[in-house]
C-alpha cells in the first residue's frame, strides 16, 4: 500500500482590494456593534415624553440651572413622574391650586401613597403657563420654588403636566416632585441628561 501524502494548499495572497473590503467590513461591524451597545446603555426603552409630556424639557431646564450653580444634575424618575402627573390631573379635575390635595393630602402623604420612600422631598406647582420655558422662569423667580430646584439634597425629579379642555380655572397645570430616595432605595426607571 502506498502512503498518501497530503499536499499543503497555498492560498493566493489577498489583493489590496480584498484587504480593504475585509477592513471596511470589520470596521462597519464594530461601529454597528458599538452603536447598539450605546443605545442600550443610554436608553431605558421608556419614552418619558409620551407618558409625561414636557418632562424631559423641564429636566433639561432644571439641570441647566443646577449645573450653573455647581450642583449635580437630577434624573427623571418614572414613579415620581406618575405622582406629579396624578397631582396635576387632580388639580385640574377638582379645580384647585394648592400643595394640599383634597384627594391625596400633602405632597408627602401623596408620595407615600404612591410607594415613594425618601429622606428629603419637595414639590413645586404652577398653573397657566404656556411652555416649559415660561414655567421655569416663574419658578426661578419665586424664592421657595427656586430653593427646591437648587436643593443639593435632591437627586430625582418627577414632572407632571396636563392641559384642561375647559371648565377649570387654568388651562395648564404643572407639577415638579423632588426627592432624595431613602437609604437603600432608588431603583426605578430613570432618564438622565448629561
Buried (B, 14 or more C-beta within 10 A) or exposed (E): EEEEEEEEEEEEEEEEEEEEEEEEEEEEEEEEEEEEEEEEEEEBEBEBEEEBBBBBBBBEBBBEBBEEEEBEBBBBBBBBBBBBBBBBBBBBEEEBBEBEBEBBEEBBEBBBEBEBBBEBBBBBBBBBBEEBEBBBEBBBEBEEBBEBBBBEEBBBBBBBBBEBEEEBEBBBBBBBBBBBBEEEBBEBBBBEEE
